[in-house]
Amino acid sequence: MAQGAYERARRQAAPRVLAFAELVEARAHARLGDARAAGTALAACEHLLEQADTAPGDEPE
């Protein structure tokens, strides 16, 4: 579900919103014991948060 949320909002949502979707995905992978997928999703989350700091876009209130 987190991957679907990310894909649907990818071109419209602010980076911080997309980062949250990646964080949810990372947590789901971690709970399933998939460290590699969790690390990949967490790295994507961190990258999006860096983008949010430099170009926030339309942030939700």
PDB file of N, CA, C and O in Angstrom:
ATOM      1  N   MET A   1       0.816  -1.184   0.000  1.00  0.00           N
ATOM      2  CA  MET A   1       0.000   0.000   0.000  1.00  0.00           C
ATOM      3  C   MET A   1       0.863   1.253   0.000  1.00  0.00           C
ATOM      4  O   MET A   1       0.523   2.241  -0.650  1.00  0.00           O
ATOM      5  N   ALA A   2       1.971   1.220   0.720  1.00  0.00           N
ATOM      6  CA  ALA A   2       2.847   2.389   0.767  1.00  0.00           C
ATOM      7  C   ALA A   2       3.454   2.664  -0.599  1.00  0.00           C
ATOM      8  O   ALA A   2       3.583   3.820  -1.002  1.00  0.00           O
ATOM      9  N   GLN A   3       3.825   1.615  -1.309  1.00  0.00           N
ATOM     10  CA  GLN A   3       4.372   1.799  -2.656  1.00  0.00           C
ATOM     11  C   GLN A   3       3.323   2.381  -3.587  1.00  0.00           C
ATOM     12  O   GLN A   3       3.643   3.236  -4.413  1.00  0.00           O
ATOM     13  N   GLY A   4       2.099   1.944  -3.473  1.00  0.00           N
ATOM     14  CA  GLY A   4       1.014   2.471  -4.285  1.00  0.00           C
ATOM     15  C   GLY A   4       0.750   3.932  -3.986  1.00  0.00           C
ATOM     16  O   GLY A   4       0.511   4.723  -4.899  1.00  0.00           O
ATOM     17  N   ALA A   5       0.790   4.299  -2.709  1.00  0.00           N
ATOM     18  CA  ALA A   5       0.589   5.704  -2.324  1.00  0.00           C
ATOM     19  C   ALA A   5       1.700   6.571  -2.903  1.00  0.00           C
ATOM     20  O   ALA A   5       1.446   7.668  -3.400  1.00  0.00           O
ATOM     21  N   TYR A   6       2.917   6.078  -2.834  1.00  0.00           N
ATOM     22  CA  TYR A   6       4.038   6.834  -3.374  1.00  0.00           C
ATOM     23  C   TYR A   6       3.889   7.025  -4.889  1.00  0.00           C
ATOM     24  O   TYR A   6       4.039   8.136  -5.398  1.00  0.00           O
ATOM     25  N   GLU A   7       3.599   5.949  -5.591  1.00  0.00           N
ATOM     26  CA  GLU A   7       3.483   6.019  -7.049  1.00  0.00           C
ATOM     27  C   GLU A   7       2.357   6.950  -7.486  1.00  0.00           C
ATOM     28  O   GLU A   7       2.497   7.689  -8.460  1.00  0.00           O
ATOM     29  N   ARG A   8       1.259   6.910  -6.776  1.00  0.00           N
ATOM     30  CA  ARG A   8       0.121   7.753  -7.144  1.00  0.00           C
ATOM     31  C   ARG A   8       0.428   9.234  -6.921  1.00  0.00           C
ATOM     32  O   ARG A   8      -0.014  10.076  -7.703  1.00  0.00           O
ATOM     33  N   ALA A   9       1.170   9.560  -5.878  1.00  0.00           N
ATOM     34  CA  ALA A   9       1.430  10.958  -5.520  1.00  0.00           C
ATOM     35  C   ALA A   9       2.767  11.475  -6.028  1.00  0.00           C
ATOM     36  O   ALA A   9       3.093  12.646  -5.831  1.00  0.00           O
ATOM     37  N   ARG A  10       3.533  10.628  -6.670  1.00  0.00           N
ATOM     38  CA  ARG A  10       4.924  10.942  -7.034  1.00  0.00           C
ATOM     39  C   ARG A  10       5.088  12.267  -7.763  1.00  0.00           C
ATOM     40  O   ARG A  10       6.048  12.989  -7.490  1.00  0.00           O
ATOM     41  N   ARG A  11       4.210  12.609  -8.661  1.00  0.00           N
ATOM     42  CA  ARG A  11       4.367  13.832  -9.456  1.00  0.00           C
ATOM     43  C   ARG A  11       3.644  15.033  -8.870  1.00  0.00           C
ATOM     44  O   ARG A  11       3.774  16.143  -9.388  1.00  0.00           O
ATOM     45  N   GLN A  12       2.879  14.831  -7.793  1.00  0.00           N
ATOM     46  CA  GLN A  12       2.061  15.911  -7.270  1.00  0.00           C
ATOM     47  C   GLN A  12       2.398  16.313  -5.846  1.00  0.00           C
ATOM     48  O   GLN A  12       2.260  17.483  -5.490  1.00  0.00           O
ATOM     49  N   ALA A  13       2.829  15.389  -5.041  1.00  0.00           N
ATOM     50  CA  ALA A  13       3.013  15.649  -3.614  1.00  0.00           C
ATOM     51  C   ALA A  13       4.360  16.298  -3.321  1.00  0.00           C
ATOM     52  O   ALA A  13       5.321  16.155  -4.076  1.00  0.00           O
ATOM     53  N   ALA A  14       4.400  17.010  -2.207  1.00  0.00           N
ATOM     54  CA  ALA A  14       5.643  17.618  -1.727  1.00  0.00           C
ATOM     55  C   ALA A  14       6.616  16.522  -1.291  1.00  0.00           C
ATOM     56  O   ALA A  14       6.187  15.441  -0.885  1.00  0.00           O
ATOM     57  N   PRO A  15       7.916  16.790  -1.371  1.00  0.00           N
ATOM     58  CA  PRO A  15       8.911  15.779  -0.997  1.00  0.00           C
ATOM     59  C   PRO A  15       8.718  15.211   0.411  1.00  0.00           C
ATOM     60  O   PRO A  15       8.952  14.023   0.636  1.00  0.00           O
ATOM     61  N   ARG A  16       8.297  16.046   1.354  1.00  0.00           N
ATOM     62  CA  ARG A  16       8.111  15.563   2.732  1.00  0.00           C
ATOM     63  C   ARG A  16       6.975  14.532   2.805  1.00  0.00           C
ATOM     64  O   ARG A  16       7.051  13.584   3.587  1.00  0.00           O
ATOM     65  N   VAL A  17       5.944  14.710   2.010  1.00  0.00           N
ATOM     66  CA  VAL A  17       4.833  13.752   1.973  1.00  0.00           C
ATOM     67  C   VAL A  17       5.303  12.431   1.369  1.00  0.00           C
ATOM     68  O   VAL A  17       4.965  11.357   1.868  1.00  0.00           O
ATOM     69  N   LEU A  18       6.077  12.515   0.305  1.00  0.00           N
ATOM     70  CA  LEU A  18       6.619  11.308  -0.320  1.00  0.00           C
ATOM     71  C   LEU A  18       7.583  10.591   0.627  1.00  0.00           C
ATOM     72  O   LEU A  18       7.628   9.362   0.661  1.00  0.00           O
ATOM     73  N   ALA A  19       8.344  11.357   1.384  1.00  0.00           N
ATOM     74  CA  ALA A  19       9.269  10.766   2.354  1.00  0.00           C
ATOM     75  C   ALA A  19       8.508   9.949   3.389  1.00  0.00           C
ATOM     76  O   ALA A  19       8.964   8.882   3.800  1.00  0.00           O
ATOM     77  N   PHE A  20       7.352  10.446   3.810  1.00  0.00           N
ATOM     78  CA  PHE A  20       6.552   9.707   4.781  1.00  0.00           C
ATOM     79  C   PHE A  20       6.103   8.370   4.203  1.00  0.00           C
ATOM     80  O   PHE A  20       6.122   7.359   4.905  1.00  0.00           O
ATOM     81  N   ALA A  21       5.698   8.351   2.935  1.00  0.00           N
ATOM     82  CA  ALA A  21       5.295   7.093   2.295  1.00  0.00           C
ATOM     83  C   ALA A  21       6.468   6.112   2.258  1.00  0.00           C
ATOM     84  O   ALA A  21       6.287   4.916   2.488  1.00  0.00           O
ATOM     85  N   GLU A  22       7.664   6.616   1.968  1.00  0.00           N
ATOM     86  CA  GLU A  22       8.851   5.746   1.952  1.00  0.00           C
ATOM     87  C   GLU A  22       9.182   5.245   3.360  1.00  0.00           C
ATOM     88  O   GLU A  22       9.632   4.111   3.524  1.00  0.00           O
ATOM     89  N   LEU A  23       8.964   6.072   4.362  1.00  0.00           N
ATOM     90  CA  LEU A  23       9.211   5.658   5.738  1.00  0.00           C
ATOM     91  C   LEU A  23       8.266   4.531   6.139  1.00  0.00           C
ATOM     92  O   LEU A  23       8.684   3.565   6.778  1.00  0.00           O
ATOM     93  N   VAL A  24       7.001   4.651   5.768  1.00  0.00           N
ATOM     94  CA  VAL A  24       6.030   3.596   6.057  1.00  0.00           C
ATOM     95  C   VAL A  24       6.444   2.293   5.366  1.00  0.00           C
ATOM     96  O   VAL A  24       6.343   1.209   5.942  1.00  0.00           O
ATOM     97  N   GLU A  25       6.910   2.423   4.127  1.00  0.00           N
ATOM     98  CA  GLU A  25       7.370   1.232   3.407  1.00  0.00           C
ATOM     99  C   GLU A  25       8.578   0.611   4.105  1.00  0.00           C
ATOM    100  O   GLU A  25       8.649  -0.610   4.245  1.00  0.00           O
ATOM    101  N   ALA A  26       9.519   1.431   4.540  1.00  0.00           N
ATOM    102  CA  ALA A  26      10.709   0.926   5.231  1.00  0.00           C
ATOM    103  C   ALA A  26      10.319   0.170   6.498  1.00  0.00           C
ATOM    104  O   ALA A  26      10.873  -0.889   6.792  1.00  0.00           O
ATOM    105  N   ARG A  27       9.373   0.714   7.236  1.00  0.00           N
ATOM    106  CA  ARG A  27       8.933   0.044   8.466  1.00  0.00           C
ATOM    107  C   ARG A  27       8.281  -1.298   8.154  1.00  0.00           C
ATOM    108  O   ARG A  27       8.490  -2.278   8.869  1.00  0.00           O
ATOM    109  N   ALA A  28       7.491  -1.338   7.085  1.00  0.00           N
ATOM    110  CA  ALA A  28       6.833  -2.595   6.713  1.00  0.00           C
ATOM    111  C   ALA A  28       7.864  -3.653   6.338  1.00  0.00           C
ATOM    112  O   ALA A  28       7.754  -4.808   6.750  1.00  0.00           O
ATOM    113  N   HIS A  29       8.858  -3.259   5.561  1.00  0.00           N
ATOM    114  CA  HIS A  29       9.910  -4.215   5.194  1.00  0.00           C
ATOM    115  C   HIS A  29      10.687  -4.683   6.423  1.00  0.00           C
ATOM    116  O   HIS A  29      11.034  -5.860   6.531  1.00  0.00           O
ATOM    117  N   ALA A  30      10.954  -3.779   7.334  1.00  0.00           N
ATOM    118  CA  ALA A  30      11.687  -4.140   8.550  1.00  0.00           C
ATOM    119  C   ALA A  30      10.892  -5.141   9.380  1.00  0.00           C
ATOM    120  O   ALA A  30      11.455  -6.095   9.917  1.00  0.00           O
ATOM    121  N   ARG A  31       9.593  -4.924   9.482  1.00  0.00           N
ATOM    122  CA  ARG A  31       8.756  -5.855  10.249  1.00  0.00           C
ATOM    123  C   ARG A  31       8.726  -7.245   9.618  1.00  0.00           C
ATOM    124  O   ARG A  31       8.563  -8.251  10.307  1.00  0.00           O
ATOM    125  N   LEU A  32       8.886  -7.282   8.297  1.00  0.00           N
ATOM    126  CA  LEU A  32       8.911  -8.567   7.598  1.00  0.00           C
ATOM    127  C   LEU A  32      10.302  -9.207   7.614  1.00  0.00           C
ATOM    128  O   LEU A  32      10.480 -10.336   7.156  1.00  0.00           O
ATOM    129  N   GLY A  33      11.292  -8.469   8.150  1.00  0.00           N
ATOM    130  CA  GLY A  33      12.644  -9.000   8.228  1.00  0.00           C
ATOM    131  C   GLY A  33      13.459  -8.818   6.964  1.00  0.00           C
ATOM    132  O   GLY A  33      14.502  -9.454   6.809  1.00  0.00           O
ATOM    133  N   ASP A  34      13.010  -7.968   6.058  1.00  0.00           N
ATOM    134  CA  ASP A  34      13.724  -7.730   4.806  1.00  0.00           C
ATOM    135  C   ASP A  34      14.600  -6.485   4.964  1.00  0.00           C
ATOM    136  O   ASP A  34      14.197  -5.377   4.612  1.00  0.00           O
ATOM    137  N   ALA A  35      15.793  -6.688   5.496  1.00  0.00           N
ATOM    138  CA  ALA A  35      16.690  -5.576   5.801  1.00  0.00           C
ATOM    139  C   ALA A  35      17.115  -4.807   4.549  1.00  0.00           C
ATOM    140  O   ALA A  35      17.241  -3.583   4.580  1.00  0.00           O
ATOM    141  N   ARG A  36      17.331  -5.517   3.471  1.00  0.00           N
ATOM    142  CA  ARG A  36      17.779  -4.853   2.240  1.00  0.00           C
ATOM    143  C   ARG A  36      16.708  -3.900   1.704  1.00  0.00           C
ATOM    144  O   ARG A  36      17.006  -2.751   1.376  1.00  0.00           O
ATOM    145  N   ALA A  37      15.477  -4.370   1.616  1.00  0.00           N
ATOM    146  CA  ALA A  37      14.379  -3.523   1.127  1.00  0.00           C
ATOM    147  C   ALA A  37      14.111  -2.379   2.095  1.00  0.00           C
ATOM    148  O   ALA A  37      13.817  -1.262   1.671  1.00  0.00           O
ATOM    149  N   ALA A  38      14.210  -2.650   3.392  1.00  0.00           N
ATOM    150  CA  ALA A  38      14.018  -1.593   4.386  1.00  0.00           C
ATOM    151  C   ALA A  38      15.079  -0.519   4.231  1.00  0.00           C
ATOM    152  O   ALA A  38      14.772   0.671   4.296  1.00  0.00           O
ATOM    153  N   GLY A  39      16.310  -0.920   4.028  1.00  0.00           N
ATOM    154  CA  GLY A  39      17.401   0.038   3.847  1.00  0.00           C
ATOM    155  C   GLY A  39      17.234   0.867   2.587  1.00  0.00           C
ATOM    156  O   GLY A  39      17.522   2.064   2.582  1.00  0.00           O
ATOM    157  N   THR A  40      16.769   0.232   1.518  1.00  0.00           N
ATOM    158  CA  THR A  40      16.537   0.953   0.262  1.00  0.00           C
ATOM    159  C   THR A  40      15.449   2.000   0.441  1.00  0.00           C
ATOM    160  O   THR A  40      15.606   3.140   0.004  1.00  0.00           O
ATOM    161  N   ALA A  41      14.347   1.623   1.079  1.00  0.00           N
ATOM    162  CA  ALA A  41      13.252   2.560   1.302  1.00  0.00           C
ATOM    163  C   ALA A  41      13.670   3.675   2.259  1.00  0.00           C
ATOM    164  O   ALA A  41      13.278   4.827   2.075  1.00  0.00           O
ATOM    165  N   LEU A  42      14.453   3.344   3.265  1.00  0.00           N
ATOM    166  CA  LEU A  42      14.913   4.363   4.213  1.00  0.00           C
ATOM    167  C   LEU A  42      15.861   5.342   3.535  1.00  0.00           C
ATOM    168  O   LEU A  42      15.809   6.541   3.812  1.00  0.00           O
ATOM    169  N   ALA A  43      16.714   4.860   2.662  1.00  0.00           N
ATOM    170  CA  ALA A  43      17.611   5.750   1.916  1.00  0.00           C
ATOM    171  C   ALA A  43      16.808   6.689   1.022  1.00  0.00           C
ATOM    172  O   ALA A  43      17.139   7.868   0.901  1.00  0.00           O
ATOM    173  N   ALA A  44      15.752   6.167   0.396  1.00  0.00           N
ATOM    174  CA  ALA A  44      14.885   7.012  -0.435  1.00  0.00           C
ATOM    175  C   ALA A  44      14.198   8.063   0.424  1.00  0.00           C
ATOM    176  O   ALA A  44      14.058   9.214   0.010  1.00  0.00           O
ATOM    177  N   CYS A  45      13.774   7.674   1.609  1.00  0.00           N
ATOM    178  CA  CYS A  45      13.145   8.613   2.544  1.00  0.00           C
ATOM    179  C   CYS A  45      14.109   9.736   2.908  1.00  0.00           C
ATOM    180  O   CYS A  45      13.731  10.907   2.887  1.00  0.00           O
ATOM    181  N   GLU A  46      15.340   9.392   3.238  1.00  0.00           N
ATOM    182  CA  GLU A  46      16.339  10.397   3.595  1.00  0.00           C
ATOM    183  C   GLU A  46      16.615  11.341   2.427  1.00  0.00           C
ATOM    184  O   GLU A  46      16.757  12.548   2.626  1.00  0.00           O
ATOM    185  N   HIS A  47      16.691  10.805   1.222  1.00  0.00           N
ATOM    186  CA  HIS A  47      16.927  11.629   0.032  1.00  0.00           C
ATOM    187  C   HIS A  47      15.772  12.623  -0.165  1.00  0.00           C
ATOM    188  O   HIS A  47      15.997  13.796  -0.464  1.00  0.00           O
ATOM    189  N   LEU A  48      14.562  12.148   0.003  1.00  0.00           N
ATOM    190  CA  LEU A  48      13.401  13.029  -0.144  1.00  0.00           C
ATOM    191  C   LEU A  48      13.369  14.101   0.940  1.00  0.00           C
ATOM    192  O   LEU A  48      12.968  15.233   0.672  1.00  0.00           O
ATOM    193  N   LEU A  49      13.782  13.765   2.150  1.00  0.00           N
ATOM    194  CA  LEU A  49      13.825  14.767   3.211  1.00  0.00           C
ATOM    195  C   LEU A  49      14.877  15.835   2.925  1.00  0.00           C
ATOM    196  O   LEU A  49      14.684  17.007   3.250  1.00  0.00           O
ATOM    197  N   GLU A  50      15.981  15.429   2.320  1.00  0.00           N
ATOM    198  CA  GLU A  50      16.987  16.408   1.907  1.00  0.00           C
ATOM    199  C   GLU A  50      16.406  17.343   0.852  1.00  0.00           C
ATOM    200  O   GLU A  50      16.655  18.548   0.888  1.00  0.00           O
ATOM    201  N   GLN A  51      15.639  16.801  -0.083  1.00  0.00           N
ATOM    202  CA  GLN A  51      14.986  17.634  -1.091  1.00  0.00           C
ATOM    203  C   GLN A  51      13.992  18.583  -0.445  1.00  0.00           C
ATOM    204  O   GLN A  51      13.867  19.733  -0.864  1.00  0.00           O
ATOM    205  N   ALA A  52      13.287  18.109   0.571  1.00  0.00           N
ATOM    206  CA  ALA A  52      12.284  18.937   1.245  1.00  0.00           C
ATOM    207  C   ALA A  52      12.942  20.135   1.917  1.00  0.00           C
ATOM    208  O   ALA A  52      12.348  21.211   1.994  1.00  0.00           O
ATOM    209  N   ASP A  53      14.163  19.953   2.399  1.00  0.00           N
ATOM    210  CA  ASP A  53      14.868  21.062   3.050  1.00  0.00           C
ATOM    211  C   ASP A  53      15.314  22.120   2.055  1.00  0.00           C
ATOM    212  O   ASP A  53      15.382  23.300   2.400  1.00  0.00           O
ATOM    213  N   THR A  54      15.618  21.720   0.833  1.00  0.00           N
ATOM    214  CA  THR A  54      16.113  22.668  -0.160  1.00  0.00           C
ATOM    215  C   THR A  54      15.014  23.217  -1.059  1.00  0.00           C
ATOM    216  O   THR A  54      15.098  24.364  -1.497  1.00  0.00           O
ATOM    217  N   ALA A  55      13.988  22.425  -1.343  1.00  0.00           N
ATOM    218  CA  ALA A  55      12.879  22.853  -2.204  1.00  0.00           C
ATOM    219  C   ALA A  55      11.581  22.270  -1.660  1.00  0.00           C
ATOM    220  O   ALA A  55      11.101  21.259  -2.172  1.00  0.00           O
ATOM    221  N   PRO A  56      11.004  22.891  -0.631  1.00  0.00           N
ATOM    222  CA  PRO A  56       9.888  22.288   0.070  1.00  0.00           C
ATOM    223  C   PRO A  56       8.627  22.073  -0.756  1.00  0.00           C
ATOM    224  O   PRO A  56       7.878  21.138  -0.473  1.00  0.00           O
ATOM    225  N   GLY A  57       8.362  22.892  -1.754  1.00  0.00           N
ATOM    226  CA  GLY A  57       7.125  22.725  -2.521  1.00  0.00           C
ATOM    227  C   GLY A  57       5.931  23.105  -1.693  1.00  0.00           C
ATOM    228  O   GLY A  57       6.050  23.884  -0.748  1.00  0.00           O
ATOM    229  N   ASP A  58       4.788  22.571  -2.029  1.00  0.00           N
ATOM    230  CA  ASP A  58       3.554  22.843  -1.302  1.00  0.00           C
ATOM    231  C   ASP A  58       3.429  21.874  -0.133  1.00  0.00           C
ATOM    232  O   ASP A  58       2.959  20.748  -0.295  1.00  0.00           O
ATOM    233  N   GLU A  59       3.848  22.313   1.026  1.00  0.00           N
ATOM    234  CA  GLU A  59       3.792  21.478   2.222  1.00  0.00           C
ATOM    235  C   GLU A  59       2.385  21.497   2.806  1.00  0.00           C
ATOM    236  O   GLU A  59       1.754  22.553   2.857  1.00  0.00           O
ATOM    237  N   PRO A  60       1.885  20.347   3.245  1.00  0.00           N
ATOM    238  CA  PRO A  60       0.595  20.340   3.931  1.00  0.00           C
ATOM    239  C   PRO A  60       0.731  20.997   5.300  1.00  0.00           C
ATOM    240  O   PRO A  60       1.804  20.983   5.905  1.00  0.00           O
ATOM    241  N   GLU A  61      -0.348  21.562   5.771  1.00  0.00           N
ATOM    242  CA  GLU A  61      -0.307  22.218   7.092  1.00  0.00           C
ATOM    243  C   GLU A  61      -0.452  21.215   8.200  1.00  0.00           C
ATOM    244  O   GLU A  61      -0.440  21.586   9.374  1.00  0.00           O
TER     245      GLU A  61
END
